[in-house]
Amino acid sequence: MRNTRIVDAICKLKEYDANVVIYDPWGNPGEVHLEYGLDIETKLPMVKFDAVVLAVAHKDFEGLDFSASTQNNGVCYSLKKS
C-alpha cells in the first residue's frame, strides 16, 4: 500500500462502482485506513471474484492459484512482472 499509484488505481475502479477487496498480507489495516481511508484484508479472501488484479510482485503471491479465486469467466491480470 506504500505505492500511491496502486491507491490511485483502486480509487479509479471505485469510480466505476467496482466492489474492490484489497488483499495485502504485509499491510497494517489500521495504518492503511488512517492514511488512505481504505480497508484491507491480510488473509486471502475465500470468495470468487469477477476479476483479480495483481498490483505487486510479492513473493507471497508466487505459489497462489488465483484462478481458484475467480468466477468461471473471471480474469486474472498482473500489473507487475514477478
Backbone as JSON Lines, residues from 0, in Angstrom:
{"i":0,"aa":"M","n":[0.81,-1.2,0.0],"ca":[0.0,0.0,0.0],"c":[0.85,1.26,0.0]}
{"i":1,"aa":"R","n":[2.16,1.12,0.07],"ca":[3.03,2.3,0.06],"c":[3.03,2.95,-1.31]}
{"i":2,"aa":"N","n":[2.66,2.2,-2.32],"ca":[2.71,2.71,-3.69],"c":[1.42,3.46,-3.99]}
{"i":3,"aa":"T","n":[1.5,4.8,-4.04],"ca":[0.3,5.59,-4.23],"c":[-0.34,5.35,-5.6]}
{"i":4,"aa":"R","n":[0.41,4.84,-6.56],"ca":[-0.19,4.51,-7.86],"c":[-1.23,3.42,-7.71]}
{"i":5,"aa":"I","n":[-0.98,2.49,-6.82],"ca":[-1.94,1.42,-6.58],"c":[-3.2,1.99,-5.93]}
{"i":6,"aa":"V","n":[-3.01,2.9,-4.99],"ca":[-4.15,3.56,-4.36],"c":[-4.95,4.31,-5.42]}
{"i":7,"aa":"D","n":[-4.27,4.97,-6.35],"ca":[-4.97,5.66,-7.44],"c":[-5.78,4.69,-8.29]}
{"i":8,"aa":"A","n":[-5.23,3.53,-8.58],"ca":[-5.94,2.52,-9.37],"c":[-7.17,2.02,-8.63]}
{"i":9,"aa":"I","n":[-7.04,1.8,-7.33],"ca":[-8.18,1.37,-6.52],"c":[-9.28,2.41,-6.55]}
{"i":10,"aa":"C","n":[-8.89,3.67,-6.36],"ca":[-9.88,4.76,-6.37],"c":[-10.56,4.86,-7.74]}
{"i":11,"aa":"K","n":[-9.81,4.66,-8.8],"ca":[-10.39,4.71,-10.15],"c":[-11.39,3.58,-10.35]}
{"i":12,"aa":"L","n":[-11.07,2.38,-9.91],"ca":[-12.01,1.26,-10.0],"c":[-13.28,1.57,-9.23]}
{"i":13,"aa":"K","n":[-13.15,2.18,-8.06],"ca":[-14.32,2.52,-7.26],"c":[-15.19,3.58,-7.94]}
{"i":14,"aa":"E","n":[-14.57,4.45,-8.74],"ca":[-15.34,5.44,-9.5],"c":[-16.3,4.76,-10.47]}
{"i":15,"aa":"Y","n":[-15.94,3.56,-10.9],"ca":[-16.79,2.78,-11.81],"c":[-17.7,1.82,-11.03]}
{"i":16,"aa":"D","n":[-17.88,2.09,-9.75],"ca":[-18.74,1.3,-8.87],"c":[-18.28,-0.15,-8.71]}
{"i":17,"aa":"A","n":[-16.99,-0.39,-8.9],"ca":[-16.45,-1.73,-8.67],"c":[-16.39,-1.98,-7.16]}
{"i":18,"aa":"N","n":[-16.77,-3.17,-6.77],"ca":[-16.64,-3.58,-5.37],"c":[-15.22,-4.14,-5.22]}
{"i":19,"aa":"V","n":[-14.34,-3.37,-4.62],"ca":[-12.92,-3.7,-4.56],"c":[-12.59,-4.29,-3.19]}
{"i":20,"aa":"V","n":[-11.96,-5.46,-3.2],"ca":[-11.45,-6.08,-1.98],"c":[-9.93,-6.04,-2.11]}
{"i":21,"aa":"I","n":[-9.27,-5.47,-1.14],"ca":[-7.82,-5.3,-1.18],"c":[-7.19,-6.35,-0.26]}
{"i":22,"aa":"Y","n":[-6.34,-7.19,-0.84],"ca":[-5.62,-8.19,-0.07],"c":[-4.15,-7.8,-0.03]}
{"i":23,"aa":"D","n":[-3.65,-7.56,1.17],"ca":[-2.24,-7.23,1.35],"c":[-1.76,-7.92,2.62]}
{"i":24,"aa":"P","n":[-1.07,-9.07,2.45],"ca":[-0.64,-9.82,3.63],"c":[0.4,-9.08,4.48]}
{"i":25,"aa":"W","n":[1.01,-8.05,3.92],"ca":[2.03,-7.31,4.66],"c":[1.5,-6.0,5.22]}
{"i":26,"aa":"G","n":[0.31,-5.6,4.81],"ca":[-0.22,-4.3,5.21],"c":[-0.71,-4.27,6.65]}
{"i":27,"aa":"N","n":[-0.72,-3.09,7.22],"ca":[-1.27,-2.85,8.54],"c":[-2.64,-2.2,8.33]}
{"i":28,"aa":"P","n":[-3.73,-2.93,8.63],"ca":[-5.07,-2.39,8.35],"c":[-5.34,-1.02,8.97]}
{"i":29,"aa":"G","n":[-4.88,-0.81,10.19],"ca":[-5.1,0.49,10.84],"c":[-4.38,1.62,10.13]}
{"i":30,"aa":"E","n":[-3.13,1.38,9.77],"ca":[-2.35,2.41,9.09],"c":[-2.91,2.71,7.7]}
{"i":31,"aa":"V","n":[-3.31,1.67,6.98],"ca":[-3.85,1.86,5.64],"c":[-5.16,2.65,5.71]}
{"i":32,"aa":"H","n":[-6.0,2.32,6.67],"ca":[-7.26,3.03,6.8],"c":[-7.03,4.49,7.18]}
{"i":33,"aa":"L","n":[-6.11,4.72,8.1],"ca":[-5.8,6.08,8.53],"c":[-5.21,6.9,7.39]}
{"i":34,"aa":"E","n":[-4.27,6.31,6.66],"ca":[-3.56,7.03,5.59],"c":[-4.4,7.22,4.33]}
{"i":35,"aa":"Y","n":[-5.16,6.19,3.93],"ca":[-5.84,6.22,2.64],"c":[-7.36,6.08,2.72]}
{"i":36,"aa":"G","n":[-7.89,5.77,3.91],"ca":[-9.33,5.57,4.05],"c":[-9.8,4.27,3.4]}
{"i":37,"aa":"L","n":[-8.89,3.32,3.23],"ca":[-9.21,2.03,2.61],"c":[-9.1,0.91,3.63]}
{"i":38,"aa":"D","n":[-9.94,-0.11,3.45],"ca":[-9.88,-1.29,4.3],"c":[-9.18,-2.4,3.53]}
{"i":39,"aa":"I","n":[-8.31,-3.14,4.22],"ca":[-7.59,-4.24,3.57],"c":[-7.84,-5.54,4.31]}
{"i":40,"aa":"E","n":[-7.65,-6.62,3.58],"ca":[-7.67,-7.98,4.13],"c":[-6.22,-8.45,4.22]}
{"i":41,"aa":"T","n":[-5.85,-9.01,5.35],"ca":[-4.49,-9.54,5.48],"c":[-4.47,-11.06,5.31]}
{"i":42,"aa":"K","n":[-5.63,-11.66,5.22],"ca":[-5.76,-13.09,4.9],"c":[-6.49,-13.19,3.57]}
{"i":43,"aa":"L","n":[-6.06,-14.13,2.75],"ca":[-6.65,-14.29,1.42],"c":[-8.15,-14.57,1.53]}
{"i":44,"aa":"P","n":[-8.99,-13.71,0.94],"ca":[-10.44,-13.95,0.99],"c":[-10.8,-15.24,0.26]}
{"i":45,"aa":"M","n":[-11.7,-15.99,0.85],"ca":[-12.11,-17.27,0.27],"c":[-13.44,-17.12,-0.47]}
{"i":46,"aa":"V","n":[-13.48,-16.18,-1.39],"ca":[-14.66,-15.93,-2.21],"c":[-14.22,-15.92,-3.67]}
{"i":47,"aa":"K","n":[-15.18,-15.96,-4.57],"ca":[-14.89,-15.91,-6.01],"c":[-15.13,-14.5,-6.52]}
{"i":48,"aa":"F","n":[-14.2,-14.0,-7.3],"ca":[-14.27,-12.64,-7.85],"c":[-14.45,-12.68,-9.36]}
{"i":49,"aa":"D","n":[-14.99,-11.6,-9.9],"ca":[-15.08,-11.45,-11.36],"c":[-13.69,-11.19,-11.94]}
{"i":50,"aa":"A","n":[-12.86,-10.52,-11.17],"ca":[-11.5,-10.21,-11.64],"c":[-10.56,-10.15,-10.44]}
{"i":51,"aa":"V","n":[-9.34,-10.56,-10.66],"ca":[-8.26,-10.43,-9.69],"c":[-7.16,-9.64,-10.38]}
{"i":52,"aa":"V","n":[-6.72,-8.57,-9.73],"ca":[-5.64,-7.74,-10.27],"c":[-4.46,-7.83,-9.31]}
{"i":53,"aa":"L","n":[-3.35,-8.34,-9.8],"ca":[-2.12,-8.41,-9.01],"c":[-1.34,-7.13,-9.28]}
{"i":54,"aa":"A","n":[-1.22,-6.3,-8.25],"ca":[-0.59,-5.0,-8.43],"c":[0.86,-4.96,-7.98]}
{"i":55,"aa":"V","n":[1.3,-5.96,-7.23],"ca":[2.69,-6.04,-6.79],"c":[3.18,-7.46,-6.95]}
{"i":56,"aa":"A","n":[4.48,-7.61,-7.04],"ca":[5.07,-8.94,-7.24],"c":[5.59,-9.5,-5.93]}
{"i":57,"aa":"H","n":[4.73,-9.54,-4.89],"ca":[5.13,-10.13,-3.61],"c":[5.51,-11.59,-3.8]}
{"i":58,"aa":"K","n":[6.55,-12.02,-3.14],"ca":[6.92,-13.44,-3.15],"c":[5.78,-14.29,-2.59]}
{"i":59,"aa":"D","n":[4.99,-13.7,-1.68],"ca":[3.86,-14.42,-1.08],"c":[2.84,-14.87,-2.13]}
{"i":60,"aa":"F","n":[2.81,-14.2,-3.26],"ca":[1.81,-14.49,-4.28],"c":[2.25,-15.56,-5.27]}
{"i":61,"aa":"E","n":[3.54,-15.91,-5.27],"ca":[4.08,-16.82,-6.28],"c":[3.4,-18.18,-6.34]}
{"i":62,"aa":"G","n":[3.1,-18.79,-5.22],"ca":[2.54,-20.13,-5.23],"c":[1.02,-20.18,-5.2]}
{"i":63,"aa":"L","n":[0.38,-19.01,-5.2],"ca":[-1.08,-18.99,-5.1],"c":[-1.73,-19.2,-6.45]}
{"i":64,"aa":"D","n":[-2.82,-19.95,-6.45],"ca":[-3.6,-20.18,-7.66],"c":[-4.76,-19.21,-7.68]}
{"i":65,"aa":"F","n":[-4.54,-18.04,-8.28],"ca":[-5.58,-17.02,-8.29],"c":[-6.73,-17.37,-9.23]}
{"i":66,"aa":"S","n":[-6.53,-18.33,-10.12],"ca":[-7.66,-18.76,-10.95],"c":[-8.72,-19.41,-10.08]}
{"i":67,"aa":"A","n":[-8.33,-19.95,-8.93],"ca":[-9.3,-20.53,-8.0],"c":[-10.1,-19.45,-7.29]}
{"i":68,"aa":"S","n":[-9.64,-18.2,-7.38],"ca":[-10.34,-17.08,-6.74],"c":[-11.27,-16.34,-7.69]}
{"i":69,"aa":"T","n":[-11.35,-16.81,-8.95],"ca":[-12.19,-16.1,-9.91],"c":[-13.42,-16.93,-10.3]}
{"i":70,"aa":"Q","n":[-14.46,-16.22,-10.7],"ca":[-15.66,-16.86,-11.23],"c":[-15.29,-17.63,-12.49]}
{"i":71,"aa":"N","n":[-16.21,-18.41,-13.03],"ca":[-15.94,-19.22,-14.24],"c":[-15.38,-18.39,-15.4]}
{"i":72,"aa":"N","n":[-15.94,-17.22,-15.63],"ca":[-15.48,-16.37,-16.73],"c":[-14.61,-15.23,-16.22]}
{"i":73,"aa":"G","n":[-14.08,-15.36,-15.0],"ca":[-13.28,-14.3,-14.41],"c":[-11.91,-14.19,-15.04]}
{"i":74,"aa":"V","n":[-11.26,-13.08,-14.77],"ca":[-9.93,-12.84,-15.32],"c":[-8.95,-12.56,-14.18]}
{"i":75,"aa":"C","n":[-7.7,-12.88,-14.43],"ca":[-6.62,-12.56,-13.51],"c":[-5.59,-11.77,-14.3]}
{"i":76,"aa":"Y","n":[-5.28,-10.57,-13.83],"ca":[-4.39,-9.69,-14.57],"c":[-3.28,-9.21,-13.64]}
{"i":77,"aa":"S","n":[-2.05,-9.28,-14.09],"ca":[-0.91,-8.82,-13.31],"c":[-0.39,-7.51,-13.87]}
{"i":78,"aa":"L","n":[-0.23,-6.52,-13.01],"ca":[0.32,-5.24,-13.41],"c":[1.84,-5.22,-13.34]}
{"i":79,"aa":"K","n":[2.41,-6.2,-12.65],"ca":[3.86,-6.27,-12.45],"c":[4.39,-7.61,-12.9]}
{"i":80,"aa":"K","n":[5.63,-7.63,-13.32],"ca":[6.31,-8.89,-13.63],"c":[6.8,-9.47,-12.33]}
{"i":81,"aa":"S","n":[6.72,-10.78,-12.18],"ca":[7.26,-11.41,-10.96],"c":[8.58,-12.04,-11.24]}
